[in-house]
Amino acid sequence: MNNRSFLTVPLLPTAWKKFAYLFFPLPILLVIGLAFSNPDTDPNEAAQIIYGFWAIGFGILNLTREKVEDEMIQSFRLQAFQTGFFWLIWGLGALMLINYLRFDRLTSEMFTAYLVLFLLNLYIYAAFQVQVYQSKKEN
Amino acid sequence: MKNTIKIERARHNLTQQDLADKVAVSRQTINSIEAGKYVPSTVLALKIAKVFELPVEAVFQLEDLDFE
């Protein structure tokens, strides 16, 4: 059965995983370098750099093909995106509540697009890996 | 949903990997279906039944739990 359409998400070749892993240590080295070159660097800015790079890293991992991309893996992927989004909503809700209790306001400068993208991609990746782990566990 | 894949595999002298290769999925997927951890699509269920030369309902059966 062929159901190709504009809704189909093309996945990256498996080799891209190695490239994605580069995005995890890279921002830490960059932030350390920035701290040495400019000691007045805003810590929030450093955090945003890390969130941004990690969001890209997890984003690539989430959109990279598994060695065998069969229907079970595709169903795990779908579930991971749904679960990841669900966790993001509750996670951000919890952060807003904590922020409200501590600072009497719901919003904060820390709620940036980088943080949200990082959390979303992290949750999707975690939900996918949990399913893969559960499927590999002995019966 | 329960299934008789393990029994049919033994009858046809097929390993999980052999069956996986015949229906173009991973060995892990066959293992998960056998263990009842993953319910295959209609297409995959039909492919598996075809390998064993049986009707799909002879390989896959509904359980009471499926009606809840």
N, CA and C atoms of all chains as a GROMACS GRO file, in nm:
protein
  621
    1MET      N    1   0.084  -0.120   0.000
    1MET     CA    2   0.000   0.000   0.000
    1MET      C    3   0.087   0.125   0.000
    2ASN      N    4   0.058   0.218  -0.085
    2ASN     CA    5   0.139   0.338  -0.096
    2ASN      C    6   0.059   0.459  -0.048
    3ASN      N    7   0.105   0.522   0.059
    3ASN     CA    8   0.031   0.638   0.110
    3ASN      C    9   0.121   0.761   0.118
    4ARG      N   10   0.210   0.775   0.019
    4ARG     CA   11   0.299   0.891   0.017
    4ARG      C   12   0.217   1.017  -0.012
    5SER      N   13   0.245   1.120   0.062
    5SER     CA   14   0.177   1.246   0.040
    5SER      C   15   0.263   1.357   0.099
    6PHE      N   16   0.214   1.480   0.092
    6PHE     CA   17   0.289   1.592   0.148
    6PHE      C   18   0.301   1.581   0.300
    7LEU      N   19   0.222   1.491   0.361
    7LEU     CA   20   0.229   1.472   0.507
    7LEU      C   21   0.344   1.381   0.548
    8THR      N   22   0.403   1.310   0.452
    8THR     CA   23   0.512   1.219   0.483
    8THR      C   24   0.634   1.297   0.533
    9VAL      N   25   0.692   1.249   0.643
    9VAL     CA   26   0.812   1.314   0.697
    9VAL      C   27   0.934   1.235   0.651
   10PRO      N   28   1.020   1.297   0.567
   10PRO     CA   29   1.140   1.224   0.525
   10PRO      C   30   1.239   1.217   0.641
   11LEU      N   31   1.294   1.100   0.664
   11LEU     CA   32   1.390   1.083   0.775
   11LEU      C   33   1.532   1.086   0.722
   12LEU      N   34   1.623   1.132   0.806
   12LEU     CA   35   1.764   1.140   0.767
   12LEU      C   36   1.828   1.001   0.772
   13PRO      N   37   1.935   0.978   0.693
   13PRO     CA   38   2.003   0.849   0.700
   13PRO      C   39   2.063   0.826   0.840
   14THR      N   40   2.078   0.698   0.877
   14THR     CA   41   2.124   0.660   1.012
   14THR      C   42   2.257   0.726   1.051
   15ALA      N   43   2.343   0.748   0.952
   15ALA     CA   44   2.476   0.806   0.979
   15ALA      C   45   2.467   0.945   1.044
   16TRP      N   46   2.354   1.013   1.028
   16TRP     CA   47   2.338   1.147   1.086
   16TRP      C   48   2.342   1.144   1.238
   17LYS      N   49   2.319   1.026   1.298
   17LYS     CA   50   2.322   1.016   1.445
   17LYS      C   51   2.458   1.061   1.499
   18LYS      N   52   2.566   1.018   1.429
   18LYS     CA   53   2.702   1.054   1.473
   18LYS      C   54   2.718   1.206   1.470
   19PHE      N   55   2.664   1.269   1.366
   19PHE     CA   56   2.670   1.415   1.353
   19PHE      C   57   2.592   1.482   1.468
   20ALA      N   58   2.476   1.423   1.503
   20ALA     CA   59   2.391   1.480   1.608
   20ALA      C   60   2.464   1.479   1.743
   21TYR      N   61   2.541   1.373   1.770
   21TYR     CA   62   2.610   1.363   1.900
   21TYR      C   63   2.712   1.475   1.918
   22LEU      N   64   2.761   1.534   1.808
   22LEU     CA   65   2.856   1.645   1.817
   22LEU      C   66   2.793   1.767   1.885
   23PHE      N   67   2.661   1.780   1.872
   23PHE     CA   68   2.593   1.898   1.925
   23PHE      C   69   2.581   1.898   2.078
   24PHE      N   70   2.617   1.787   2.143
   24PHE     CA   71   2.605   1.783   2.289
   24PHE      C   72   2.729   1.840   2.361
   25PRO      N   73   2.852   1.798   2.325
   25PRO     CA   74   2.967   1.861   2.394
   25PRO      C   75   3.003   1.999   2.339
   26LEU      N   76   2.967   2.024   2.212
   26LEU     CA   77   3.009   2.147   2.143
   26LEU      C   78   2.970   2.276   2.218
   27PRO      N   79   2.843   2.293   2.262
   27PRO     CA   80   2.806   2.418   2.329
   27PRO      C   81   2.876   2.437   2.463
   28ILE      N   82   2.909   2.324   2.530
   28ILE     CA   83   2.978   2.335   2.660
   28ILE      C   84   3.118   2.393   2.638
   29LEU      N   85   3.185   2.343   2.533
   29LEU     CA   86   3.318   2.395   2.499
   29LEU      C   87   3.308   2.541   2.458
   30LEU      N   88   3.203   2.572   2.383
   30LEU     CA   89   3.181   2.709   2.336
   30LEU      C   90   3.158   2.804   2.453
   31VAL      N   91   3.077   2.760   2.550
   31VAL     CA   92   3.046   2.844   2.666
   31VAL      C   93   3.171   2.864   2.752
   32ILE      N   94   3.252   2.756   2.768
   32ILE     CA   95   3.377   2.768   2.844
   32ILE      C   96   3.470   2.868   2.773
   33GLY      N   97   3.477   2.855   2.641
   33GLY     CA   98   3.560   2.947   2.561
   33GLY      C   99   3.513   3.091   2.576
   34LEU      N  100   3.379   3.109   2.572
   34LEU     CA  101   3.320   3.243   2.587
   34LEU      C  102   3.351   3.302   2.725
   35ALA      N  103   3.343   3.215   2.828
   35ALA     CA  104   3.368   3.260   2.965
   35ALA      C  105   3.512   3.308   2.981
   36PHE      N  106   3.605   3.238   2.914
   36PHE     CA  107   3.745   3.278   2.922
   36PHE      C  108   3.770   3.407   2.843
   37SER      N  109   3.708   3.416   2.725
   37SER     CA  110   3.733   3.533   2.640
   37SER      C  111   3.658   3.657   2.690
   38ASN      N  112   3.540   3.634   2.750
   38ASN     CA  113   3.462   3.746   2.802
   38ASN      C  114   3.398   3.706   2.936
   39PRO      N  115   3.467   3.732   3.047
   39PRO     CA  116   3.417   3.690   3.180
   39PRO      C  117   3.282   3.752   3.217
   40ASP      N  118   3.242   3.859   3.146
   40ASP     CA  119   3.113   3.923   3.179
   40ASP      C  120   2.995   3.860   3.105
   41THR      N  121   3.018   3.746   3.041
   41THR     CA  122   2.910   3.680   2.965
   41THR      C  123   2.792   3.649   3.058
   42ASP      N  124   2.673   3.683   3.012
   42ASP     CA  125   2.552   3.658   3.090
   42ASP      C  126   2.528   3.507   3.100
   43PRO      N  127   2.513   3.453   3.223
   43PRO     CA  128   2.489   3.308   3.239
   43PRO      C  129   2.363   3.260   3.165
   44ASN      N  130   2.262   3.350   3.159
   44ASN     CA  131   2.139   3.312   3.088
   44ASN      C  132   2.165   3.293   2.938
   45GLU      N  133   2.255   3.378   2.886
   45GLU     CA  134   2.290   3.367   2.745
   45GLU      C  135   2.362   3.235   2.719
   46ALA      N  136   2.451   3.200   2.813
   46ALA     CA  137   2.525   3.072   2.802
   46ALA      C  138   2.426   2.955   2.804
   47ALA      N  139   2.326   2.964   2.892
   47ALA     CA  140   2.225   2.857   2.901
   47ALA      C  141   2.148   2.845   2.770
   48GLN      N  142   2.117   2.961   2.710
   48GLN     CA  143   2.042   2.958   2.584
   48GLN      C  144   2.123   2.895   2.471
   49ILE      N  145   2.255   2.920   2.472
   49ILE     CA  146   2.341   2.858   2.370
   49ILE      C  147   2.335   2.706   2.385
   50ILE      N  148   2.347   2.660   2.511
   50ILE     CA  149   2.344   2.515   2.536
   50ILE      C  150   2.208   2.456   2.495
   51TYR      N  151   2.098   2.522   2.536
   51TYR     CA  152   1.964   2.472   2.499
   51TYR      C  153   1.949   2.465   2.347
   52GLY      N  154   1.997   2.568   2.278
   52GLY     CA  155   1.984   2.574   2.132
   52GLY      C  156   2.056   2.458   2.064
   53PHE      N  157   2.182   2.438   2.104
   53PHE     CA  158   2.260   2.329   2.043
   53PHE      C  159   2.200   2.192   2.075
   54TRP      N  160   2.161   2.174   2.202
   54TRP     CA  161   2.103   2.044   2.240
   54TRP      C  162   1.969   2.020   2.171
   55ALA      N  163   1.893   2.128   2.150
   55ALA     CA  164   1.765   2.114   2.077
   55ALA      C  165   1.792   2.064   1.935
   56ILE      N  166   1.895   2.119   1.870
   56ILE     CA  167   1.930   2.073   1.734
   56ILE      C  168   1.975   1.927   1.739
   57GLY      N  169   2.060   1.894   1.838
   57GLY     CA  170   2.110   1.756   1.851
   57GLY      C  171   1.997   1.656   1.867
   58PHE      N  172   1.907   1.683   1.963
   58PHE     CA  173   1.794   1.592   1.984
   58PHE      C  174   1.699   1.594   1.864
   59GLY      N  175   1.684   1.711   1.801
   59GLY     CA  176   1.598   1.722   1.683
   59GLY      C  177   1.647   1.631   1.571
   60ILE      N  178   1.779   1.633   1.547
   60ILE     CA  179   1.836   1.545   1.442
   60ILE      C  180   1.816   1.398   1.481
   61LEU      N  181   1.843   1.366   1.609
   61LEU     CA  182   1.825   1.227   1.653
   61LEU      C  183   1.680   1.181   1.633
   62ASN      N  184   1.585   1.272   1.661
   62ASN     CA  185   1.443   1.235   1.647
   62ASN      C  186   1.401   1.217   1.502
   63LEU      N  187   1.475   1.281   1.412
   63LEU     CA  188   1.437   1.273   1.270
   63LEU      C  189   1.533   1.184   1.190
   64THR      N  190   1.608   1.100   1.262
   64THR     CA  191   1.700   1.009   1.195
   64THR      C  192   1.644   0.867   1.195
   65ARG      N  193   1.658   0.803   1.083
   65ARG     CA  194   1.609   0.668   1.061
   65ARG      C  195   1.682   0.566   1.150
   66GLU      N  196   1.609   0.466   1.202
   66GLU     CA  197   1.672   0.355   1.275
   66GLU      C  198   1.730   0.258   1.172
   67LYS      N  199   1.814   0.163   1.221
   67LYS     CA  200   1.875   0.067   1.128
   67LYS      C  201   1.766  -0.007   1.049
   68VAL      N  202   1.665  -0.056   1.122
   68VAL     CA  203   1.549  -0.117   1.055
   68VAL      C  204   1.429  -0.030   1.088
   69GLU      N  205   1.381   0.041   0.990
   69GLU     CA  206   1.270   0.136   1.012
   69GLU      C  207   1.140   0.066   0.973
   70ASP      N  208   1.095  -0.027   1.056
   70ASP     CA  209   0.973  -0.102   1.022
   70ASP      C  210   0.852  -0.040   1.091
   71GLU      N  211   0.738  -0.108   1.080
   71GLU     CA  212   0.614  -0.046   1.131
   71GLU      C  213   0.613  -0.030   1.282
   72MET      N  214   0.682  -0.120   1.356
   72MET     CA  215   0.685  -0.106   1.502
   72MET      C  216   0.762   0.021   1.540
   73ILE      N  217   0.876   0.043   1.475
   73ILE     CA  218   0.955   0.163   1.502
   73ILE      C  219   0.876   0.288   1.464
   74GLN      N  220   0.802   0.280   1.353
   74GLN     CA  221   0.721   0.396   1.312
   74GLN      C  222   0.610   0.424   1.412
   75SER      N  223   0.553   0.316   1.470
   75SER     CA  224   0.448   0.339   1.571
   75SER      C  225   0.510   0.396   1.700
   76PHE      N  226   0.633   0.352   1.733
   76PHE     CA  227   0.704   0.408   1.849
   76PHE      C  228   0.730   0.557   1.826
   77ARG      N  229   0.766   0.591   1.702
   77ARG     CA  230   0.799   0.730   1.668
   77ARG      C  231   0.674   0.819   1.684
   78LEU      N  232   0.562   0.770   1.632
   78LEU     CA  233   0.437   0.845   1.645
   78LEU      C  234   0.400   0.866   1.791
   79GLN      N  235   0.409   0.755   1.869
   79GLN     CA  236   0.376   0.763   2.011
   79GLN      C  237   0.470   0.858   2.083
   80ALA      N  238   0.600   0.854   2.044
   80ALA     CA  239   0.700   0.940   2.109
   80ALA      C  240   0.668   1.088   2.087
   81PHE      N  241   0.626   1.124   1.965
   81PHE     CA  242   0.594   1.264   1.938
   81PHE      C  243   0.472   1.308   2.019
   82GLN      N  244   0.373   1.220   2.029
   82GLN     CA  245   0.252   1.254   2.106
   82GLN      C  246   0.284   1.265   2.255
   83THR      N  247   0.358   1.164   2.306
   83THR     CA  248   0.393   1.164   2.448
   83THR      C  249   0.485   1.281   2.482
   84GLY      N  250   0.583   1.308   2.393
   84GLY     CA  251   0.676   1.419   2.414
   84GLY      C  252   0.603   1.552   2.426
   85PHE      N  253   0.505   1.572   2.339
   85PHE     CA  254   0.428   1.696   2.343
   85PHE      C  255   0.347   1.705   2.472
   86PHE      N  256   0.290   1.592   2.513
   86PHE     CA  257   0.210   1.585   2.636
   86PHE      C  258   0.298   1.620   2.757
   87TRP      N  259   0.418   1.560   2.763
   87TRP     CA  260   0.511   1.589   2.874
   87TRP      C  261   0.553   1.735   2.872
   88LEU      N  262   0.572   1.791   2.754
   88LEU     CA  263   0.614   1.932   2.742
   88LEU      C  264   0.509   2.024   2.805
   89ILE      N  265   0.381   1.997   2.773
   89ILE     CA  266   0.274   2.082   2.825
   89ILE      C  267   0.272   2.077   2.979
   90TRP      N  268   0.279   1.956   3.034
   90TRP     CA  269   0.277   1.942   3.180
   90TRP      C  270   0.405   1.998   3.242
   91GLY      N  271   0.520   1.975   3.176
   91GLY     CA  272   0.648   2.025   3.226
   91GLY      C  273   0.650   2.177   3.231
   92LEU      N  274   0.603   2.241   3.124
   92LEU     CA  275   0.599   2.387   3.121
   92LEU      C  276   0.499   2.440   3.223
   93GLY      N  277   0.388   2.367   3.238
   93GLY     CA  278   0.287   2.405   3.339
   93GLY      C  279   0.348   2.403   3.478
   94ALA      N  280   0.428   2.297   3.505
   94ALA     CA  281   0.492   2.284   3.636
   94ALA      C  282   0.594   2.397   3.657
   95LEU      N  283   0.671   2.428   3.551
   95LEU     CA  284   0.770   2.537   3.562
   95LEU      C  285   0.702   2.672   3.588
   96MET      N  286   0.587   2.693   3.520
   96MET     CA  287   0.513   2.818   3.540
   96MET      C  288   0.461   2.827   3.683
   97LEU      N  289   0.414   2.714   3.734
   97LEU     CA  290   0.360   2.710   3.872
   97LEU      C  291   0.472   2.741   3.972
   98ILE      N  292   0.589   2.676   3.951
   98ILE     CA  293   0.703   2.700   4.040
   98ILE      C  294   0.742   2.847   4.035
   99ASN      N  295   0.745   2.901   3.912
   99ASN     CA  296   0.781   3.041   3.893
   99ASN      C  297   0.681   3.133   3.965
  100TYR      N  298   0.552   3.097   3.958
  100TYR     CA  299   0.448   3.177   4.021
  100TYR      C  300   0.463   3.174   4.173
  101LEU      N  301   0.490   3.053   4.227
  101LEU     CA  302   0.502   3.039   4.372
  101LEU      C  303   0.626   3.112   4.425
  102ARG      N  304   0.733   3.111   4.345
  102ARG     CA  305   0.859   3.174   4.390
  102ARG      C  306   0.863   3.324   4.364
  103PHE      N  307   0.815   3.366   4.246
  103PHE     CA  308   0.833   3.507   4.206
  103PHE      C  309   0.701   3.580   4.181
  104ASP      N  310   0.588   3.515   4.212
  104ASP     CA  311   0.456   3.579   4.196
  104ASP      C  312   0.421   3.616   4.051
  105ARG      N  313   0.482   3.551   3.956
  105ARG     CA  314   0.442   3.573   3.815
  105ARG      C  315   0.459   3.443   3.736
  106LEU      N  316   0.370   3.428   3.636
  106LEU     CA  317   0.368   3.301   3.561
  106LEU      C  318   0.479   3.293   3.456
  107THR      N  319   0.511   3.408   3.398
  107THR     CA  320   0.612   3.406   3.292
  107THR      C  321   0.750   3.440   3.347
  108SER      N  322   0.851   3.400   3.269
  108SER     CA  323   0.988   3.428   3.312
  108SER      C  324   1.075   3.440   3.188
  109GLU      N  325   1.189   3.508   3.205
  109GLU     CA  326   1.281   3.523   3.091
  109GLU      C  327   1.337   3.389   3.048
  110MET      N  328   1.333   3.292   3.140
  110MET     CA  329   1.392   3.162   3.106
  110MET      C  330   1.307   3.083   3.004
  111PHE      N  331   1.177   3.119   2.990
  111PHE     CA  332   1.091   3.046   2.894
  111PHE      C  333   1.117   3.096   2.752
  112THR      N  334   1.227   3.052   2.695
  112THR     CA  335   1.260   3.095   2.559
  112THR      C  336   1.226   2.984   2.460
  113ALA      N  337   1.228   3.020   2.332
  113ALA     CA  338   1.202   2.920   2.228
  113ALA      C  339   1.306   2.810   2.234
  114TYR      N  340   1.431   2.847   2.269
  114TYR     CA  341   1.539   2.746   2.276
  114TYR      C  342   1.508   2.642   2.384
  115LEU      N  343   1.462   2.690   2.501
  115LEU     CA  344   1.431   2.598   2.611
  115LEU      C  345   1.316   2.507   2.572
  116VAL      N  346   1.210   2.566   2.514
  116VAL     CA  347   1.092   2.488   2.477
  116VAL      C  348   1.129   2.383   2.372
  117LEU      N  349   1.207   2.424   2.271
  117LEU     CA  350   1.248   2.329   2.166
  117LEU      C  351   1.337   2.218   2.222
  118PHE      N  352   1.426   2.257   2.315
  118PHE     CA  353   1.513   2.158   2.379
  118PHE      C  354   1.429   2.057   2.457
  119LEU      N  355   1.337   2.106   2.541
  119LEU     CA  356   1.256   2.016   2.622
  119LEU      C  357   1.170   1.925   2.535
  120LEU      N  358   1.108   1.984   2.430
  120LEU     CA  359   1.022   1.903   2.343
  120LEU      C  360   1.102   1.790   2.278
  121ASN      N  361   1.218   1.825   2.222
  121ASN     CA  362   1.298   1.722   2.155
  121ASN      C  363   1.355   1.620   2.253
  122LEU      N  364   1.391   1.666   2.374
  122LEU     CA  365   1.440   1.574   2.477
  122LEU      C  366   1.331   1.474   2.516
  123TYR      N  367   1.209   1.525   2.539
  123TYR     CA  368   1.098   1.438   2.580
  123TYR      C  369   1.064   1.337   2.470
  124ILE      N  370   1.064   1.383   2.345
  124ILE     CA  371   1.034   1.293   2.233
  124ILE      C  372   1.139   1.183   2.227
  125TYR      N  373   1.266   1.223   2.240
  125TYR     CA  374   1.376   1.126   2.235
  125TYR      C  375   1.362   1.024   2.349
  126ALA      N  376   1.334   1.077   2.470
  126ALA     CA  377   1.320   0.989   2.587
  126ALA      C  378   1.204   0.891   2.568
  127ALA      N  379   1.090   0.942   2.521
  127ALA     CA  380   0.972   0.856   2.503
  127ALA      C  381   1.000   0.747   2.399
  128PHE      N  382   1.076   0.781   2.296
  128PHE     CA  383   1.111   0.683   2.192
  128PHE      C  384   1.204   0.576   2.248
  129GLN      N  385   1.308   0.621   2.321
  129GLN     CA  386   1.407   0.527   2.375
  129GLN      C  387   1.344   0.434   2.478
  130VAL      N  388   1.249   0.485   2.557
  130VAL     CA  389   1.181   0.401   2.657
  130VAL      C  390   1.108   0.287   2.586
  131GLN      N  391   1.039   0.321   2.477
  131GLN     CA  392   0.965   0.218   2.402
  131GLN      C  393   1.059   0.114   2.340
  132VAL      N  394   1.172   0.162   2.284
  132VAL     CA  395   1.269   0.070   2.224
  132VAL      C  396   1.324  -0.022   2.333
  133TYR      N  397   1.355   0.035   2.451
  133TYR     CA  398   1.409  -0.044   2.562
  133TYR      C  399   1.307  -0.150   2.606
  134GLN      N  400   1.181  -0.106   2.620
  134GLN     CA  401   1.077  -0.201   2.664
  134GLN      C  402   1.059  -0.314   2.563
  135SER      N  403   1.072  -0.284   2.436
  135SER     CA  404   1.054  -0.389   2.334
  135SER      C  405   1.172  -0.487   2.334
  136LYS      N  406   1.289  -0.439   2.379
  136LYS     CA  407   1.407  -0.526   2.379
  136LYS      C  408   1.419  -0.609   2.506
  137LYS      N  409   1.344  -0.566   2.611
  137LYS     CA  410   1.350  -0.637   2.738
  137LYS      C  411   1.305  -0.780   2.719
  138GLU      N  412   1.365  -0.871   2.794
  138GLU     CA  413   1.326  -1.013   2.784
  138GLU      C  414   1.179  -1.030   2.819
  139ASN      N  415   1.116  -1.126   2.754
  139ASN     CA  416   0.971  -1.146   2.774
  139ASN      C  417   0.939  -1.188   2.918
  140MET      N  418  -0.449  -0.920   2.210
  140MET     CA  419  -0.464  -1.020   2.103
  140MET      C  420  -0.354  -1.125   2.118
  141LYS      N  421  -0.396  -1.251   2.120
  141LYS     CA  422  -0.295  -1.358   2.131
  141LYS      C  423  -0.263  -1.411   1.990
  142ASN      N  424  -0.151  -1.481   1.982
  142ASN     CA  425  -0.114  -1.537   1.852
  142ASN      C  426  -0.038  -1.668   1.868
  143THR      N  427  -0.030  -1.740   1.759
  143THR     CA  428   0.037  -1.872   1.761
  143THR      C  429   0.164  -1.870   1.676
  144ILE      N  430   0.226  -1.753   1.668
  144ILE     CA  431   0.346  -1.739   1.583
  144ILE      C  432   0.456  -1.834   1.628
  145LYS      N  433   0.478  -1.841   1.758
  145LYS     CA  434   0.587  -1.925   1.811
  145LYS      C  435   0.566  -2.071   1.770
  146ILE      N  436   0.442  -2.116   1.783
  146ILE     CA  437   0.409  -2.256   1.749
  146ILE      C  438   0.428  -2.279   1.598
  147GLU      N  439   0.376  -2.184   1.521
  147GLU     CA  440   0.385  -2.198   1.375
  147GLU      C  441   0.530  -2.190   1.327
  148ARG      N  442   0.608  -2.107   1.394
  148ARG     CA  443   0.750  -2.099   1.360
  148ARG      C  444   0.819  -2.232   1.382
  149ALA      N  445   0.784  -2.293   1.496
  149ALA     CA  446   0.844  -2.423   1.530
  149ALA      C  447   0.802  -2.528   1.426
  150ARG      N  448   0.674  -2.523   1.387
  150ARG     CA  449   0.621  -2.619   1.288
  150ARG      C  450   0.691  -2.604   1.153
  151HIS      N  451   0.721  -2.480   1.118
  151HIS     CA  452   0.786  -2.453   0.989
  151HIS      C  453   0.938  -2.445   1.000
  152ASN      N  454   0.988  -2.471   1.121
  152ASN     CA  455   1.132  -2.469   1.146
  152ASN      C  456   1.195  -2.334   1.106
  153LEU      N  457   1.133  -2.228   1.154
  153LEU     CA  458   1.182  -2.093   1.122
  153LEU      C  459   1.228  -2.024   1.251
  154THR      N  460   1.338  -1.952   1.242
  154THR     CA  461   1.380  -1.870   1.356
  154THR      C  462   1.307  -1.736   1.347
  155GLN      N  463   1.317  -1.657   1.454
  155GLN     CA  464   1.255  -1.523   1.451
  155GLN      C  465   1.315  -1.440   1.337
  156GLN      N  466   1.447  -1.455   1.318
  156GLN     CA  467   1.515  -1.379   1.213
  156GLN      C  468   1.467  -1.422   1.074
  157ASP      N  469   1.446  -1.555   1.055
  157ASP     CA  470   1.397  -1.605   0.926
  157ASP      C  471   1.261  -1.542   0.894
  158LEU      N  472   1.172  -1.546   0.994
  158LEU     CA  473   1.038  -1.491   0.972
  158LEU      C  474   1.046  -1.340   0.949
  159ALA      N  475   1.131  -1.273   1.027
  159ALA     CA  476   1.148  -1.127   1.012
  159ALA      C  477   1.193  -1.094   0.869
  160ASP      N  478   1.288  -1.171   0.817
  160ASP     CA  479   1.338  -1.146   0.680
  160ASP      C  480   1.227  -1.168   0.577
  161LYS      N  481   1.144  -1.268   0.600
  161LYS     CA  482   1.037  -1.299   0.503
  161LYS      C  483   0.931  -1.189   0.497
  162VAL      N  484   0.907  -1.122   0.610
  162VAL     CA  485   0.802  -1.019   0.611
  162VAL      C  486   0.860  -0.877   0.619
  163ALA      N  487   0.993  -0.868   0.604
  163ALA     CA  488   1.064  -0.738   0.597
  163ALA      C  489   1.044  -0.649   0.720
  164VAL      N  490   1.062  -0.711   0.838
  164VAL     CA  491   1.066  -0.631   0.963
  164VAL      C  492   1.189  -0.677   1.042
  165SER      N  493   1.211  -0.615   1.159
  165SER     CA  494   1.326  -0.655   1.240
  165SER      C  495   1.291  -0.778   1.325
  166ARG      N  496   1.394  -0.849   1.370
  166ARG     CA  497   1.372  -0.965   1.459
  166ARG      C  498   1.302  -0.919   1.587
  167GLN      N  499   1.338  -0.797   1.630
  167GLN     CA  500   1.280  -0.741   1.751
  167GLN      C  501   1.128  -0.724   1.738
  168THR      N  502   1.085  -0.689   1.618
  168THR     CA  503   0.940  -0.671   1.596
  168THR      C  504   0.868  -0.807   1.608
  169ILE      N  505   0.928  -0.910   1.549
  169ILE     CA  506   0.867  -1.044   1.560
  169ILE      C  507   0.863  -1.087   1.706
  170ASN      N  508   0.973  -1.061   1.778
  170ASN     CA  509   0.980  -1.096   1.920
  170ASN      C  510   0.871  -1.024   1.999
  171SER      N  511   0.851  -0.895   1.970
  171SER     CA  512   0.750  -0.816   2.041
  171SER      C  513   0.609  -0.865   2.009
  172ILE      N  514   0.585  -0.906   1.884
  172ILE     CA  515   0.453  -0.956   1.846
  172ILE      C  516   0.427  -1.089   1.918
  173GLU      N  517   0.527  -1.176   1.917
  173GLU     CA  518   0.514  -1.306   1.984
  173GLU      C  519   0.483  -1.289   2.132
  174ALA      N  520   0.549  -1.191   2.193
  174ALA     CA  521   0.533  -1.168   2.337
  174ALA      C  522   0.405  -1.090   2.368
  175GLY      N  523   0.333  -1.049   2.265
  175GLY     CA  524   0.208  -0.974   2.286
  175GLY      C  525   0.232  -0.829   2.324
  176LYS      N  526   0.357  -0.782   2.304
  176LYS     CA  527   0.388  -0.644   2.341
  176LYS      C  528   0.352  -0.547   2.229
  177TYR      N  529   0.343  -0.599   2.106
  177TYR     CA  530   0.310  -0.514   1.992
  177TYR      C  531   0.206  -0.583   1.906
  178VAL      N  532   0.100  -0.509   1.873
  178VAL     CA  533  -0.006  -0.562   1.785
  178VAL      C  534   0.025  -0.518   1.642
  179PRO      N  535   0.048  -0.614   1.551
  179PRO     CA  536   0.086  -0.574   1.416
  179PRO      C  537  -0.029  -0.511   1.337
  180SER      N  538   0.006  -0.442   1.231
  180SER     CA  539  -0.096  -0.386   1.142
  180SER      C  540  -0.163  -0.501   1.066
  181THR      N  541  -0.275  -0.472   1.004
  181THR     CA  542  -0.346  -0.575   0.926
  181THR      C  543  -0.254  -0.631   0.816
  182VAL      N  544  -0.181  -0.540   0.752
  182VAL     CA  545  -0.092  -0.582   0.642
  182VAL      C  546   0.013  -0.680   0.693
  183LEU      N  547   0.076  -0.646   0.805
  183LEU     CA  548   0.182  -0.734   0.858
  183LEU      C  549   0.123  -0.866   0.907
  184ALA      N  550   0.005  -0.860   0.971
  184ALA     CA  551  -0.061  -0.983   1.018
  184ALA      C  552  -0.090  -1.074   0.899
  185LEU      N  553  -0.138  -1.016   0.790
  185LEU     CA  554  -0.168  -1.095   0.669
  185LEU      C  555  -0.040  -1.156   0.609
  186LYS      N  556   0.068  -1.077   0.610
  186LYS     CA  557   0.196  -1.126   0.558
  186LYS      C  558   0.245  -1.246   0.640
  187ILE      N  559   0.235  -1.233   0.773
  187ILE     CA  560   0.281  -1.342   0.862
  187ILE      C  561   0.197  -1.467   0.838
  188ALA      N  562   0.064  -1.448   0.829
  188ALA     CA  563  -0.025  -1.563   0.805
  188ALA      C  564   0.007  -1.629   0.671
  189LYS      N  565   0.043  -1.548   0.573
  189LYS     CA  566   0.074  -1.600   0.439
  189LYS      C  567   0.201  -1.687   0.442
  190VAL      N  568   0.298  -1.646   0.524
  190VAL     CA  569   0.422  -1.726   0.537
  190VAL      C  570   0.387  -1.865   0.588
  191PHE      N  571   0.293  -1.871   0.683
  191PHE     CA  572   0.255  -2.000   0.742
  191PHE      C  573   0.145  -2.071   0.660
  192GLU      N  574   0.103  -2.007   0.551
  192GLU     CA  575  -0.004  -2.061   0.464
  192GLU      C  576  -0.130  -2.093   0.544
  193LEU      N  577  -0.167  -1.999   0.629
  193LEU     CA  578  -0.286  -2.013   0.713
  193LEU      C  579  -0.371  -1.887   0.702
  194PRO      N  580  -0.502  -1.895   0.730
  194PRO     CA  581  -0.582  -1.772   0.737
  194PRO      C  582  -0.538  -1.691   0.859
  195VAL      N  583  -0.553  -1.560   0.848
  195VAL     CA  584  -0.500  -1.472   0.954
  195VAL      C  585  -0.559  -1.505   1.092
  196GLU      N  586  -0.689  -1.546   1.094
  196GLU     CA  587  -0.752  -1.574   1.224
  196GLU      C  588  -0.702  -1.704   1.288
  197ALA      N  589  -0.628  -1.783   1.210
  197ALA     CA  590  -0.568  -1.904   1.268
  197ALA      C  591  -0.439  -1.868   1.342
  198VAL      N  592  -0.382  -1.756   1.306
  198VAL     CA  593  -0.256  -1.714   1.370
  198VAL      C  594  -0.282  -1.609   1.480
  199PHE      N  595  -0.379  -1.521   1.454
  199PHE     CA  596  -0.410  -1.414   1.552
  199PHE      C  597  -0.554  -1.431   1.600
  200GLN      N  598  -0.571  -1.433   1.733
  200GLN     CA  599  -0.706  -1.445   1.790
  200GLN      C  600  -0.732  -1.334   1.892
  201LEU      N  601  -0.855  -1.284   1.889
  201LEU     CA  602  -0.893  -1.182   1.986
  201LEU      C  603  -0.910  -1.245   2.123
  202GLU      N  604  -0.886  -1.166   2.228
  202GLU     CA  605  -0.907  -1.211   2.365
  202GLU      C  606  -1.018  -1.128   2.427
  203ASP      N  607  -1.068  -1.172   2.542
  203ASP     CA  608  -1.174  -1.096   2.611
  203ASP      C  609  -1.132  -0.953   2.638
  204LEU      N  610  -1.002  -0.938   2.669
  204LEU     CA  611  -0.946  -0.807   2.701
  204LEU      C  612  -0.962  -0.708   2.586
  205ASP      N  613  -0.964  -0.761   2.463
  205ASP     CA  614  -0.975  -0.673   2.345
  205ASP      C  615  -1.113  -0.610   2.332
  206PHE      N  616  -1.212  -0.667   2.404
  206PHE     CA  617  -1.348  -0.614   2.393
  206PHE      C  618  -1.380  -0.514   2.504
  207GLU      N  619  -1.286  -0.496   2.597
  207GLU     CA  620  -1.313  -0.405   2.710
  207GLU      C  621  -1.294  -0.260   2.670
   0.00000   0.00000   0.00000
